[in-house]
Amino acid sequence: MITAIVLIDTEADSIPEVAGQVAELPGVTEAFSVTGDVDLIAMVRVAQHEDLAGVIADQISKIDGVVRTQTYIAFQTYSKHDLDAAFALGLDD
């Protein structure tokens, strides 16, 4: 499983609407409205690197109100939640 953290800048008056649309996309497991330099953070989890483009470039970036995205790909997962989920699916390393 590939995990990407996507920082999303939106138009100021569209944060709730964008967040709702992002959260509904296949591959997006969480969407957060946050303080700081960006408006939203989305956690994207897909099976293959190639699937990231479909979620981020083809869907998130094209939502009305999205101004910019920055994507960070996780190399290693240290979260117990993610590890438990992977073992539940029968995945090895």
PyMOL Python script that loads the backbone (N, CA, C, O; Angstrom):
from pymol import cmd

cmd.read_pdbstr("""\
ATOM      1  N   MET A   1       0.844  -1.176   0.000  1.00  0.00           N
ATOM      2  CA  MET A   1       0.000   0.000   0.000  1.00  0.00           C
ATOM      3  C   MET A   1       0.887   1.237   0.000  1.00  0.00           C
ATOM      4  O   MET A   1       1.848   1.319   0.765  1.00  0.00           O
ATOM      5  N   ILE A   2       0.565   2.194  -0.856  1.00  0.00           N
ATOM      6  CA  ILE A   2       1.294   3.454  -0.959  1.00  0.00           C
ATOM      7  C   ILE A   2       0.482   4.514  -0.219  1.00  0.00           C
ATOM      8  O   ILE A   2      -0.718   4.662  -0.448  1.00  0.00           O
ATOM      9  N   THR A   3       1.149   5.248   0.670  1.00  0.00           N
ATOM     10  CA  THR A   3       0.488   6.324   1.404  1.00  0.00           C
ATOM     11  C   THR A   3       1.076   7.655   0.969  1.00  0.00           C
ATOM     12  O   THR A   3       2.295   7.826   0.931  1.00  0.00           O
ATOM     13  N   ALA A   4       0.205   8.592   0.643  1.00  0.00           N
ATOM     14  CA  ALA A   4       0.622   9.944   0.287  1.00  0.00           C
ATOM     15  C   ALA A   4      -0.118  10.938   1.163  1.00  0.00           C
ATOM     16  O   ALA A   4      -1.304  10.781   1.453  1.00  0.00           O
ATOM     17  N   ILE A   5       0.607  11.960   1.576  1.00  0.00           N
ATOM     18  CA  ILE A   5       0.031  13.059   2.332  1.00  0.00           C
ATOM     19  C   ILE A   5      -0.078  14.223   1.355  1.00  0.00           C
ATOM     20  O   ILE A   5       0.927  14.675   0.805  1.00  0.00           O
ATOM     21  N   VAL A   6      -1.291  14.704   1.143  1.00  0.00           N
ATOM     22  CA  VAL A   6      -1.519  15.744   0.145  1.00  0.00           C
ATOM     23  C   VAL A   6      -1.943  17.024   0.851  1.00  0.00           C
ATOM     24  O   VAL A   6      -2.980  17.072   1.512  1.00  0.00           O
ATOM     25  N   LEU A   7      -1.118  18.065   0.699  1.00  0.00           N
ATOM     26  CA  LEU A   7      -1.439  19.382   1.233  1.00  0.00           C
ATOM     27  C   LEU A   7      -2.222  20.130   0.162  1.00  0.00           C
ATOM     28  O   LEU A   7      -1.810  20.176  -0.997  1.00  0.00           O
ATOM     29  N   ILE A   8      -3.346  20.711   0.549  1.00  0.00           N
ATOM     30  CA  ILE A   8      -4.253  21.324  -0.421  1.00  0.00           C
ATOM     31  C   ILE A   8      -4.532  22.773  -0.040  1.00  0.00           C
ATOM     32  O   ILE A   8      -4.991  23.054   1.067  1.00  0.00           O
ATOM     33  N   ASP A   9      -4.254  23.684  -0.955  1.00  0.00           N
ATOM     34  CA  ASP A   9      -4.647  25.085  -0.806  1.00  0.00           C
ATOM     35  C   ASP A   9      -5.931  25.291  -1.592  1.00  0.00           C
ATOM     36  O   ASP A   9      -6.062  24.823  -2.723  1.00  0.00           O
ATOM     37  N   THR A  10      -6.880  25.999  -0.981  1.00  0.00           N
ATOM     38  CA  THR A  10      -8.166  26.238  -1.626  1.00  0.00           C
ATOM     39  C   THR A  10      -8.468  27.729  -1.646  1.00  0.00           C
ATOM     40  O   THR A  10      -7.788  28.526  -0.998  1.00  0.00           O
ATOM     41  N   GLU A  11      -9.487  28.088  -2.391  1.00  0.00           N
ATOM     42  CA  GLU A  11     -10.036  29.428  -2.284  1.00  0.00           C
ATOM     43  C   GLU A  11     -10.658  29.526  -0.897  1.00  0.00           C
ATOM     44  O   GLU A  11     -11.292  28.578  -0.436  1.00  0.00           O
ATOM     45  N   ALA A  12     -10.484  30.653  -0.233  1.00  0.00           N
ATOM     46  CA  ALA A  12     -10.874  30.787   1.176  1.00  0.00           C
ATOM     47  C   ALA A  12     -12.337  30.462   1.439  1.00  0.00           C
ATOM     48  O   ALA A  12     -12.666  29.915   2.492  1.00  0.00           O
ATOM     49  N   ASP A  13     -13.207  30.783   0.517  1.00  0.00           N
ATOM     50  CA  ASP A  13     -14.638  30.573   0.761  1.00  0.00           C
ATOM     51  C   ASP A  13     -15.128  29.182   0.370  1.00  0.00           C
ATOM     52  O   ASP A  13     -16.328  28.912   0.431  1.00  0.00           O
ATOM     53  N   SER A  14     -14.208  28.290  -0.034  1.00  0.00           N
ATOM     54  CA  SER A  14     -14.657  26.968  -0.480  1.00  0.00           C
ATOM     55  C   SER A  14     -14.051  25.807   0.309  1.00  0.00           C
ATOM     56  O   SER A  14     -14.138  24.656  -0.120  1.00  0.00           O
ATOM     57  N   ILE A  15     -13.446  26.096   1.446  1.00  0.00           N
ATOM     58  CA  ILE A  15     -12.777  25.044   2.222  1.00  0.00           C
ATOM     59  C   ILE A  15     -13.728  23.897   2.593  1.00  0.00           C
ATOM     60  O   ILE A  15     -13.391  22.743   2.328  1.00  0.00           O
ATOM     61  N   PRO A  16     -14.890  24.156   3.187  1.00  0.00           N
ATOM     62  CA  PRO A  16     -15.766  23.028   3.575  1.00  0.00           C
ATOM     63  C   PRO A  16     -16.249  22.202   2.387  1.00  0.00           C
ATOM     64  O   PRO A  16     -16.313  20.975   2.465  1.00  0.00           O
ATOM     65  N   GLU A  17     -16.585  22.870   1.296  1.00  0.00           N
ATOM     66  CA  GLU A  17     -17.069  22.157   0.120  1.00  0.00           C
ATOM     67  C   GLU A  17     -15.975  21.294  -0.498  1.00  0.00           C
ATOM     68  O   GLU A  17     -16.213  20.144  -0.868  1.00  0.00           O
ATOM     69  N   VAL A  18     -14.770  21.860  -0.609  1.00  0.00           N
ATOM     70  CA  VAL A  18     -13.648  21.097  -1.161  1.00  0.00           C
ATOM     71  C   VAL A  18     -13.331  19.905  -0.258  1.00  0.00           C
ATOM     72  O   VAL A  18     -13.115  18.794  -0.744  1.00  0.00           O
ATOM     73  N   ALA A  19     -13.303  20.134   1.043  1.00  0.00           N
ATOM     74  CA  ALA A  19     -12.994  19.059   1.985  1.00  0.00           C
ATOM     75  C   ALA A  19     -13.994  17.914   1.835  1.00  0.00           C
ATOM     76  O   ALA A  19     -13.599  16.748   1.822  1.00  0.00           O
ATOM     77  N   GLY A  20     -15.259  18.228   1.723  1.00  0.00           N
ATOM     78  CA  GLY A  20     -16.274  17.195   1.559  1.00  0.00           C
ATOM     79  C   GLY A  20     -16.092  16.401   0.282  1.00  0.00           C
ATOM     80  O   GLY A  20     -16.244  15.179   0.280  1.00  0.00           O
ATOM     81  N   GLN A  21     -15.767  17.084  -0.803  1.00  0.00           N
ATOM     82  CA  GLN A  21     -15.563  16.394  -2.077  1.00  0.00           C
ATOM     83  C   GLN A  21     -14.306  15.533  -2.047  1.00  0.00           C
ATOM     84  O   GLN A  21     -14.302  14.412  -2.556  1.00  0.00           O
ATOM     85  N   VAL A  22     -13.240  16.059  -1.449  1.00  0.00           N
ATOM     86  CA  VAL A  22     -11.994  15.296  -1.341  1.00  0.00           C
ATOM     87  C   VAL A  22     -12.227  14.029  -0.525  1.00  0.00           C
ATOM     88  O   VAL A  22     -11.777  12.950  -0.909  1.00  0.00           O
ATOM     89  N   ALA A  23     -12.921  14.155   0.586  1.00  0.00           N
ATOM     90  CA  ALA A  23     -13.149  13.019   1.482  1.00  0.00           C
ATOM     91  C   ALA A  23     -13.932  11.893   0.813  1.00  0.00           C
ATOM     92  O   ALA A  23     -13.806  10.736   1.216  1.00  0.00           O
ATOM     93  N   GLU A  24     -14.724  12.203  -0.182  1.00  0.00           N
ATOM     94  CA  GLU A  24     -15.538  11.200  -0.867  1.00  0.00           C
ATOM     95  C   GLU A  24     -14.801  10.463  -1.975  1.00  0.00           C
ATOM     96  O   GLU A  24     -15.318   9.476  -2.498  1.00  0.00           O
ATOM     97  N   LEU A  25     -13.618  10.910  -2.344  1.00  0.00           N
ATOM     98  CA  LEU A  25     -12.899  10.292  -3.463  1.00  0.00           C
ATOM     99  C   LEU A  25     -12.358   8.914  -3.098  1.00  0.00           C
ATOM    100  O   LEU A  25     -11.862   8.714  -1.989  1.00  0.00           O
ATOM    101  N   PRO A  26     -12.452   7.964  -4.024  1.00  0.00           N
ATOM    102  CA  PRO A  26     -11.818   6.661  -3.793  1.00  0.00           C
ATOM    103  C   PRO A  26     -10.305   6.841  -3.621  1.00  0.00           C
ATOM    104  O   PRO A  26      -9.668   7.550  -4.401  1.00  0.00           O
ATOM    105  N   GLY A  27      -9.750   6.213  -2.625  1.00  0.00           N
ATOM    106  CA  GLY A  27      -8.325   6.345  -2.348  1.00  0.00           C
ATOM    107  C   GLY A  27      -8.021   7.330  -1.246  1.00  0.00           C
ATOM    108  O   GLY A  27      -6.956   7.262  -0.632  1.00  0.00           O
ATOM    109  N   VAL A  28      -8.940   8.251  -0.980  1.00  0.00           N
ATOM    110  CA  VAL A  28      -8.753   9.206   0.117  1.00  0.00           C
ATOM    111  C   VAL A  28      -9.339   8.575   1.373  1.00  0.00           C
ATOM    112  O   VAL A  28     -10.530   8.266   1.428  1.00  0.00           O
ATOM    113  N   THR A  29      -8.483   8.386   2.390  1.00  0.00           N
ATOM    114  CA  THR A  29      -8.961   7.751   3.615  1.00  0.00           C
ATOM    115  C   THR A  29      -9.347   8.759   4.675  1.00  0.00           C
ATOM    116  O   THR A  29     -10.210   8.481   5.507  1.00  0.00           O
ATOM    117  N   GLU A  30      -8.720   9.932   4.660  1.00  0.00           N
ATOM    118  CA  GLU A  30      -9.061  11.007   5.589  1.00  0.00           C
ATOM    119  C   GLU A  30      -8.826  12.343   4.903  1.00  0.00           C
ATOM    120  O   GLU A  30      -7.964  12.470   4.033  1.00  0.00           O
ATOM    121  N   ALA A  31      -9.600  13.328   5.306  1.00  0.00           N
ATOM    122  CA  ALA A  31      -9.382  14.711   4.877  1.00  0.00           C
ATOM    123  C   ALA A  31      -9.536  15.586   6.118  1.00  0.00           C
ATOM    124  O   ALA A  31     -10.508  15.462   6.863  1.00  0.00           O
ATOM    125  N   PHE A  32      -8.567  16.466   6.327  1.00  0.00           N
ATOM    126  CA  PHE A  32      -8.535  17.303   7.521  1.00  0.00           C
ATOM    127  C   PHE A  32      -8.518  18.779   7.144  1.00  0.00           C
ATOM    128  O   PHE A  32      -7.765  19.179   6.256  1.00  0.00           O
ATOM    129  N   SER A  33      -9.321  19.578   7.791  1.00  0.00           N
ATOM    130  CA  SER A  33      -9.200  21.027   7.742  1.00  0.00           C
ATOM    131  C   SER A  33      -8.204  21.393   8.837  1.00  0.00           C
ATOM    132  O   SER A  33      -8.367  20.975   9.983  1.00  0.00           O
ATOM    133  N   VAL A  34      -7.174  22.167   8.500  1.00  0.00           N
ATOM    134  CA  VAL A  34      -6.079  22.383   9.439  1.00  0.00           C
ATOM    135  C   VAL A  34      -5.709  23.861   9.543  1.00  0.00           C
ATOM    136  O   VAL A  34      -6.086  24.681   8.706  1.00  0.00           O
ATOM    137  N   THR A  35      -4.955  24.171  10.602  1.00  0.00           N
ATOM    138  CA  THR A  35      -4.360  25.488  10.727  1.00  0.00           C
ATOM    139  C   THR A  35      -2.987  25.448  10.070  1.00  0.00           C
ATOM    140  O   THR A  35      -2.441  24.374   9.817  1.00  0.00           O
ATOM    141  N   GLY A  36      -2.441  26.610   9.799  1.00  0.00           N
ATOM    142  CA  GLY A  36      -1.093  26.648   9.230  1.00  0.00           C
ATOM    143  C   GLY A  36      -1.091  27.177   7.818  1.00  0.00           C
ATOM    144  O   GLY A  36      -1.958  27.956   7.424  1.00  0.00           O
ATOM    145  N   ASP A  37      -0.097  26.740   7.060  1.00  0.00           N
ATOM    146  CA  ASP A  37       0.144  27.275   5.725  1.00  0.00           C
ATOM    147  C   ASP A  37      -0.767  26.707   4.635  1.00  0.00           C
ATOM    148  O   ASP A  37      -0.823  27.251   3.532  1.00  0.00           O
ATOM    149  N   VAL A  38      -1.471  25.630   4.930  1.00  0.00           N
ATOM    150  CA  VAL A  38      -2.392  25.042   3.954  1.00  0.00           C
ATOM    151  C   VAL A  38      -3.782  24.958   4.563  1.00  0.00           C
ATOM    152  O   VAL A  38      -3.951  25.086   5.775  1.00  0.00           O
ATOM    153  N   ASP A  39      -4.763  24.743   3.715  1.00  0.00           N
ATOM    154  CA  ASP A  39      -6.154  24.692   4.174  1.00  0.00           C
ATOM    155  C   ASP A  39      -6.612  23.287   4.542  1.00  0.00           C
ATOM    156  O   ASP A  39      -7.352  23.098   5.506  1.00  0.00           O
ATOM    157  N   LEU A  40      -6.164  22.301   3.762  1.00  0.00           N
ATOM    158  CA  LEU A  40      -6.599  20.927   3.959  1.00  0.00           C
ATOM    159  C   LEU A  40      -5.415  19.973   3.832  1.00  0.00           C
ATOM    160  O   LEU A  40      -4.439  20.261   3.141  1.00  0.00           O
ATOM    161  N   ILE A  41      -5.520  18.847   4.505  1.00  0.00           N
ATOM    162  CA  ILE A  41      -4.565  17.757   4.317  1.00  0.00           C
ATOM    163  C   ILE A  41      -5.385  16.496   4.065  1.00  0.00           C
ATOM    164  O   ILE A  41      -6.316  16.189   4.810  1.00  0.00           O
ATOM    165  N   ALA A  42      -5.029  15.771   3.007  1.00  0.00           N
ATOM    166  CA  ALA A  42      -5.700  14.514   2.686  1.00  0.00           C
ATOM    167  C   ALA A  42      -4.703  13.372   2.766  1.00  0.00           C
ATOM    168  O   ALA A  42      -3.557  13.498   2.336  1.00  0.00           O
ATOM    169  N   MET A  43      -5.152  12.266   3.318  1.00  0.00           N
ATOM    170  CA  MET A  43      -4.367  11.035   3.331  1.00  0.00           C
ATOM    171  C   MET A  43      -4.886  10.179   2.187  1.00  0.00           C
ATOM    172  O   MET A  43      -6.073   9.862   2.116  1.00  0.00           O
ATOM    173  N   VAL A  44      -3.983   9.815   1.300  1.00  0.00           N
ATOM    174  CA  VAL A  44      -4.351   9.000   0.141  1.00  0.00           C
ATOM    175  C   VAL A  44      -3.616   7.675   0.258  1.00  0.00           C
ATOM    176  O   VAL A  44      -2.402   7.637   0.455  1.00  0.00           O
ATOM    177  N   ARG A  45      -4.367   6.596   0.135  1.00  0.00           N
ATOM    178  CA  ARG A  45      -3.766   5.255   0.199  1.00  0.00           C
ATOM    179  C   ARG A  45      -4.231   4.468  -1.019  1.00  0.00           C
ATOM    180  O   ARG A  45      -5.425   4.256  -1.229  1.00  0.00           O
ATOM    181  N   VAL A  46      -3.247   4.037  -1.821  1.00  0.00           N
ATOM    182  CA  VAL A  46      -3.538   3.307  -3.052  1.00  0.00           C
ATOM    183  C   VAL A  46      -2.622   2.093  -3.160  1.00  0.00           C
ATOM    184  O   VAL A  46      -1.638   1.981  -2.429  1.00  0.00           O
ATOM    185  N   ALA A  47      -2.946   1.202  -4.062  1.00  0.00           N
ATOM    186  CA  ALA A  47      -2.176  -0.028  -4.209  1.00  0.00           C
ATOM    187  C   ALA A  47      -0.851   0.183  -4.923  1.00  0.00           C
ATOM    188  O   ALA A  47       0.139  -0.468  -4.591  1.00  0.00           O
ATOM    189  N   GLN A  48      -0.817   1.093  -5.910  1.00  0.00           N
ATOM    190  CA  GLN A  48       0.383   1.283  -6.718  1.00  0.00           C
ATOM    191  C   GLN A  48       0.663   2.763  -6.910  1.00  0.00           C
ATOM    192  O   GLN A  48      -0.242   3.594  -6.844  1.00  0.00           O
ATOM    193  N   HIS A  49       1.948   3.085  -7.151  1.00  0.00           N
ATOM    194  CA  HIS A  49       2.327   4.485  -7.382  1.00  0.00           C
ATOM    195  C   HIS A  49       1.526   5.104  -8.524  1.00  0.00           C
ATOM    196  O   HIS A  49       1.138   6.270  -8.458  1.00  0.00           O
ATOM    197  N   GLU A  50       1.283   4.327  -9.558  1.00  0.00           N
ATOM    198  CA  GLU A  50       0.560   4.845 -10.719  1.00  0.00           C
ATOM    199  C   GLU A  50      -0.843   5.320 -10.351  1.00  0.00           C
ATOM    200  O   GLU A  50      -1.395   6.204 -11.007  1.00  0.00           O
ATOM    201  N   ASP A  51      -1.411   4.739  -9.312  1.00  0.00           N
ATOM    202  CA  ASP A  51      -2.760   5.115  -8.878  1.00  0.00           C
ATOM    203  C   ASP A  51      -2.806   6.503  -8.250  1.00  0.00           C
ATOM    204  O   ASP A  51      -3.868   7.122  -8.189  1.00  0.00           O
ATOM    205  N   LEU A  52      -1.654   6.994  -7.780  1.00  0.00           N
ATOM    206  CA  LEU A  52      -1.624   8.324  -7.162  1.00  0.00           C
ATOM    207  C   LEU A  52      -2.039   9.409  -8.146  1.00  0.00           C
ATOM    208  O   LEU A  52      -2.780  10.324  -7.785  1.00  0.00           O
ATOM    209  N   ALA A  53      -1.571   9.316  -9.379  1.00  0.00           N
ATOM    210  CA  ALA A  53      -1.922  10.321 -10.383  1.00  0.00           C
ATOM    211  C   ALA A  53      -3.426  10.378 -10.599  1.00  0.00           C
ATOM    212  O   ALA A  53      -3.996  11.456 -10.767  1.00  0.00           O
ATOM    213  N   GLY A  54      -4.060   9.223 -10.594  1.00  0.00           N
ATOM    214  CA  GLY A  54      -5.510   9.199 -10.784  1.00  0.00           C
ATOM    215  C   GLY A  54      -6.261   9.904  -9.679  1.00  0.00           C
ATOM    216  O   GLY A  54      -7.261  10.576  -9.929  1.00  0.00           O
ATOM    217  N   VAL A  55      -5.782   9.755  -8.458  1.00  0.00           N
ATOM    218  CA  VAL A  55      -6.459  10.393  -7.320  1.00  0.00           C
ATOM    219  C   VAL A  55      -6.074  11.863  -7.214  1.00  0.00           C
ATOM    220  O   VAL A  55      -6.944  12.724  -7.078  1.00  0.00           O
ATOM    221  N   ILE A  56      -4.790  12.154  -7.276  1.00  0.00           N
ATOM    222  CA  ILE A  56      -4.325  13.516  -6.992  1.00  0.00           C
ATOM    223  C   ILE A  56      -4.441  14.427  -8.207  1.00  0.00           C
ATOM    224  O   ILE A  56      -5.130  15.446  -8.156  1.00  0.00           O
ATOM    225  N   ALA A  57      -3.773  14.068  -9.297  1.00  0.00           N
ATOM    226  CA  ALA A  57      -3.774  14.945 -10.476  1.00  0.00           C
ATOM    227  C   ALA A  57      -5.113  14.947 -11.202  1.00  0.00           C
ATOM    228  O   ALA A  57      -5.573  15.996 -11.653  1.00  0.00           O
ATOM    229  N   ASP A  58      -5.737  13.784 -11.317  1.00  0.00           N
ATOM    230  CA  ASP A  58      -6.966  13.687 -12.098  1.00  0.00           C
ATOM    231  C   ASP A  58      -8.230  14.026 -11.322  1.00  0.00           C
ATOM    232  O   ASP A  58      -9.255  14.348 -11.923  1.00  0.00           O
ATOM    233  N   GLN A  59      -8.171  13.956  -9.980  1.00  0.00           N
ATOM    234  CA  GLN A  59      -9.387  14.210  -9.220  1.00  0.00           C
ATOM    235  C   GLN A  59      -9.250  15.374  -8.239  1.00  0.00           C
ATOM    236  O   GLN A  59      -9.967  16.368  -8.365  1.00  0.00           O
ATOM    237  N   ILE A  60      -8.347  15.270  -7.269  1.00  0.00           N
ATOM    238  CA  ILE A  60      -8.236  16.336  -6.264  1.00  0.00           C
ATOM    239  C   ILE A  60      -7.922  17.675  -6.920  1.00  0.00           C
ATOM    240  O   ILE A  60      -8.581  18.674  -6.633  1.00  0.00           O
ATOM    241  N   SER A  61      -6.929  17.706  -7.792  1.00  0.00           N
ATOM    242  CA  SER A  61      -6.499  18.973  -8.411  1.00  0.00           C
ATOM    243  C   SER A  61      -7.567  19.614  -9.276  1.00  0.00           C
ATOM    244  O   SER A  61      -7.512  20.815  -9.541  1.00  0.00           O
ATOM    245  N   LYS A  62      -8.540  18.824  -9.721  1.00  0.00           N
ATOM    246  CA  LYS A  62      -9.573  19.350 -10.615  1.00  0.00           C
ATOM    247  C   LYS A  62     -10.854  19.753  -9.901  1.00  0.00           C
ATOM    248  O   LYS A  62     -11.805  20.191 -10.548  1.00  0.00           O
ATOM    249  N   ILE A  63     -10.897  19.615  -8.587  1.00  0.00           N
ATOM    250  CA  ILE A  63     -12.073  20.051  -7.831  1.00  0.00           C
ATOM    251  C   ILE A  63     -12.128  21.573  -7.836  1.00  0.00           C
ATOM    252  O   ILE A  63     -11.123  22.236  -7.576  1.00  0.00           O
ATOM    253  N   ASP A  64     -13.302  22.128  -8.133  1.00  0.00           N
ATOM    254  CA  ASP A  64     -13.479  23.586  -8.109  1.00  0.00           C
ATOM    255  C   ASP A  64     -13.109  24.118  -6.738  1.00  0.00           C
ATOM    256  O   ASP A  64     -13.581  23.607  -5.723  1.00  0.00           O
ATOM    257  N   GLY A  65     -12.271  25.134  -6.701  1.00  0.00           N
ATOM    258  CA  GLY A  65     -11.843  25.735  -5.453  1.00  0.00           C
ATOM    259  C   GLY A  65     -10.446  25.318  -5.038  1.00  0.00           C
ATOM    260  O   GLY A  65      -9.845  25.972  -4.186  1.00  0.00           O
ATOM    261  N   VAL A  66      -9.904  24.240  -5.617  1.00  0.00           N
ATOM    262  CA  VAL A  66      -8.531  23.829  -5.307  1.00  0.00           C
ATOM    263  C   VAL A  66      -7.580  24.727  -6.089  1.00  0.00           C
ATOM    264  O   VAL A  66      -7.681  24.852  -7.309  1.00  0.00           O
ATOM    265  N   VAL A  67      -6.657  25.350  -5.362  1.00  0.00           N
ATOM    266  CA  VAL A  67      -5.696  26.263  -5.975  1.00  0.00           C
ATOM    267  C   VAL A  67      -4.373  25.561  -6.251  1.00  0.00           C
ATOM    268  O   VAL A  67      -3.754  25.769  -7.295  1.00  0.00           O
ATOM    269  N   ARG A  68      -3.944  24.725  -5.303  1.00  0.00           N
ATOM    270  CA  ARG A  68      -2.632  24.078  -5.426  1.00  0.00           C
ATOM    271  C   ARG A  68      -2.582  22.862  -4.515  1.00  0.00           C
ATOM    272  O   ARG A  68      -3.235  22.821  -3.473  1.00  0.00           O
ATOM    273  N   THR A  69      -1.795  21.872  -4.927  1.00  0.00           N
ATOM    274  CA  THR A  69      -1.541  20.719  -4.067  1.00  0.00           C
ATOM    275  C   THR A  69      -0.043  20.476  -3.976  1.00  0.00           C
ATOM    276  O   THR A  69       0.711  20.801  -4.894  1.00  0.00           O
ATOM    277  N   GLN A  70       0.373  19.904  -2.864  1.00  0.00           N
ATOM    278  CA  GLN A  70       1.733  19.411  -2.671  1.00  0.00           C
ATOM    279  C   GLN A  70       1.595  18.002  -2.133  1.00  0.00           C
ATOM    280  O   GLN A  70       0.799  17.755  -1.227  1.00  0.00           O
ATOM    281  N   THR A  71       2.362  17.081  -2.683  1.00  0.00           N
ATOM    282  CA  THR A  71       2.224  15.682  -2.294  1.00  0.00           C
ATOM    283  C   THR A  71       3.518  15.165  -1.698  1.00  0.00           C
ATOM    284  O   THR A  71       4.603  15.382  -2.239  1.00  0.00           O
ATOM    285  N   TYR A  72       3.386  14.478  -0.578  1.00  0.00           N
ATOM    286  CA  TYR A  72       4.506  13.825   0.093  1.00  0.00           C
ATOM    287  C   TYR A  72       4.201  12.334   0.145  1.00  0.00           C
ATOM    288  O   TYR A  72       3.150  11.930   0.642  1.00  0.00           O
ATOM    289  N   ILE A  73       5.115  11.516  -0.367  1.00  0.00           N
ATOM    290  CA  ILE A  73       4.921  10.071  -0.360  1.00  0.00           C
ATOM    291  C   ILE A  73       5.657   9.485   0.835  1.00  0.00           C
ATOM    292  O   ILE A  73       6.832   9.778   1.058  1.00  0.00           O
ATOM    293  N   ALA A  74       4.969   8.668   1.588  1.00  0.00           N
ATOM    294  CA  ALA A  74       5.557   8.042   2.776  1.00  0.00           C
ATOM    295  C   ALA A  74       6.431   6.864   2.355  1.00  0.00           C
ATOM    296  O   ALA A  74       6.016   6.028   1.552  1.00  0.00           O
ATOM    297  N   PHE A  75       7.641   6.806   2.901  1.00  0.00           N
ATOM    298  CA  PHE A  75       8.538   5.678   2.646  1.00  0.00           C
ATOM    299  C   PHE A  75       8.263   4.523   3.593  1.00  0.00           C
ATOM    300  O   PHE A  75       8.326   3.358   3.199  1.00  0.00           O
ATOM    301  N   GLN A  76       7.961   4.845   4.831  1.00  0.00           N
ATOM    302  CA  GLN A  76       7.800   3.835   5.878  1.00  0.00           C
ATOM    303  C   GLN A  76       6.603   4.238   6.737  1.00  0.00           C
ATOM    304  O   GLN A  76       6.390   5.421   7.002  1.00  0.00           O
ATOM    305  N   THR A  77       5.833   3.256   7.165  1.00  0.00           N
ATOM    306  CA  THR A  77       4.701   3.513   8.046  1.00  0.00           C
ATOM    307  C   THR A  77       5.051   3.075   9.455  1.00  0.00           C
ATOM    308  O   THR A  77       5.513   1.955   9.675  1.00  0.00           O
ATOM    309  N   TYR A  78       4.828   3.965  10.402  1.00  0.00           N
ATOM    310  CA  TYR A  78       5.084   3.663  11.804  1.00  0.00           C
ATOM    311  C   TYR A  78       3.812   3.661  12.625  1.00  0.00           C
ATOM    312  O   TYR A  78       3.860   3.444  13.835  1.00  0.00           O
ATOM    313  N   SER A  79       2.680   3.896  11.993  1.00  0.00           N
ATOM    314  CA  SER A  79       1.396   3.954  12.678  1.00  0.00           C
ATOM    315  C   SER A  79       0.860   2.552  12.949  1.00  0.00           C
ATOM    316  O   SER A  79       0.816   1.720  12.044  1.00  0.00           O
ATOM    317  N   LYS A  80       0.458   2.290  14.175  1.00  0.00           N
ATOM    318  CA  LYS A  80      -0.138   1.008  14.522  1.00  0.00           C
ATOM    319  C   LYS A  80      -1.409   0.777  13.711  1.00  0.00           C
ATOM    320  O   LYS A  80      -1.691  -0.350  13.305  1.00  0.00           O
ATOM    321  N   HIS A  81      -2.165   1.824  13.478  1.00  0.00           N
ATOM    322  CA  HIS A  81      -3.396   1.725  12.689  1.00  0.00           C
ATOM    323  C   HIS A  81      -3.099   1.164  11.304  1.00  0.00           C
ATOM    324  O   HIS A  81      -3.777   0.238  10.859  1.00  0.00           O
ATOM    325  N   ASP A  82      -2.103   1.705  10.620  1.00  0.00           N
ATOM    326  CA  ASP A  82      -1.764   1.255   9.273  1.00  0.00           C
ATOM    327  C   ASP A  82      -1.195  -0.158   9.278  1.00  0.00           C
ATOM    328  O   ASP A  82      -1.506  -0.958   8.396  1.00  0.00           O
ATOM    329  N   LEU A  83      -0.373  -0.462  10.257  1.00  0.00           N
ATOM    330  CA  LEU A  83       0.202  -1.803  10.333  1.00  0.00           C
ATOM    331  C   LEU A  83      -0.875  -2.845  10.581  1.00  0.00           C
ATOM    332  O   LEU A  83      -0.866  -3.904   9.955  1.00  0.00           O
ATOM    333  N   ASP A  84      -1.803  -2.560  11.487  1.00  0.00           N
ATOM    334  CA  ASP A  84      -2.903  -3.490  11.757  1.00  0.00           C
ATOM    335  C   ASP A  84      -3.758  -3.701  10.506  1.00  0.00           C
ATOM    336  O   ASP A  84      -4.167  -4.824  10.212  1.00  0.00           O
ATOM    337  N   ALA A  85      -4.024  -2.628   9.777  1.00  0.00           N
ATOM    338  CA  ALA A  85      -4.830  -2.731   8.561  1.00  0.00           C
ATOM    339  C   ALA A  85      -4.125  -3.583   7.511  1.00  0.00           C
ATOM    340  O   ALA A  85      -4.766  -4.397   6.846  1.00  0.00           O
ATOM    341  N   ALA A  86      -2.826  -3.409   7.357  1.00  0.00           N
ATOM    342  CA  ALA A  86      -2.078  -4.188   6.369  1.00  0.00           C
ATOM    343  C   ALA A  86      -2.106  -5.673   6.713  1.00  0.00           C
ATOM    344  O   ALA A  86      -2.313  -6.509   5.833  1.00  0.00           O
ATOM    345  N   PHE A  87      -1.901  -6.006   7.972  1.00  0.00           N
ATOM    346  CA  PHE A  87      -1.922  -7.415   8.367  1.00  0.00           C
ATOM    347  C   PHE A  87      -3.319  -7.997   8.226  1.00  0.00           C
ATOM    348  O   PHE A  87      -3.458  -9.182   7.925  1.00  0.00           O
ATOM    349  N   ALA A  88      -4.345  -7.205   8.432  1.00  0.00           N
ATOM    350  CA  ALA A  88      -5.710  -7.683   8.292  1.00  0.00           C
ATOM    351  C   ALA A  88      -6.020  -8.044   6.840  1.00  0.00           C
ATOM    352  O   ALA A  88      -6.855  -8.907   6.570  1.00  0.00           O
ATOM    353  N   LEU A  89      -5.336  -7.372   5.908  1.00  0.00           N
ATOM    354  CA  LEU A  89      -5.538  -7.656   4.487  1.00  0.00           C
ATOM    355  C   LEU A  89      -4.676  -8.821   4.006  1.00  0.00           C
ATOM    356  O   LEU A  89      -4.822  -9.285   2.875  1.00  0.00           O
ATOM    357  N   GLY A  90      -3.784  -9.286   4.865  1.00  0.00           N
ATOM    358  CA  GLY A  90      -2.906 -10.391   4.491  1.00  0.00           C
ATOM    359  C   GLY A  90      -1.687  -9.952   3.726  1.00  0.00           C
ATOM    360  O   GLY A  90      -1.045 -10.772   3.069  1.00  0.00           O
ATOM    361  N   LEU A  91      -1.343  -8.663   3.792  1.00  0.00           N
ATOM    362  CA  LEU A  91      -0.171  -8.157   3.083  1.00  0.00           C
ATOM    363  C   LEU A  91       1.088  -8.430   3.901  1.00  0.00           C
ATOM    364  O   LEU A  91       1.070  -8.365   5.130  1.00  0.00           O
ATOM    365  N   ASP A  92       2.165  -8.730   3.213  1.00  0.00           N
ATOM    366  CA  ASP A  92       3.475  -8.881   3.845  1.00  0.00           C
ATOM    367  C   ASP A  92       4.303  -7.664   3.457  1.00  0.00           C
ATOM    368  O   ASP A  92       4.137  -7.123   2.364  1.00  0.00           O
ATOM    369  N   ASP A  93       5.189  -7.231   4.338  1.00  0.00           N
ATOM    370  CA  ASP A  93       6.085  -6.086   4.073  1.00  0.00           C
ATOM    371  C   ASP A  93       5.594  -5.276   2.932  1.00  0.00           C
ATOM    372  O   ASP A  93       6.218  -4.279   2.568  1.00  0.00           O
TER     373      ASP A  93
END
""", "prot")
cmd.dss("prot")
cmd.show_as("cartoon", "prot")
cmd.util.cbc("prot")
cmd.orient("prot")
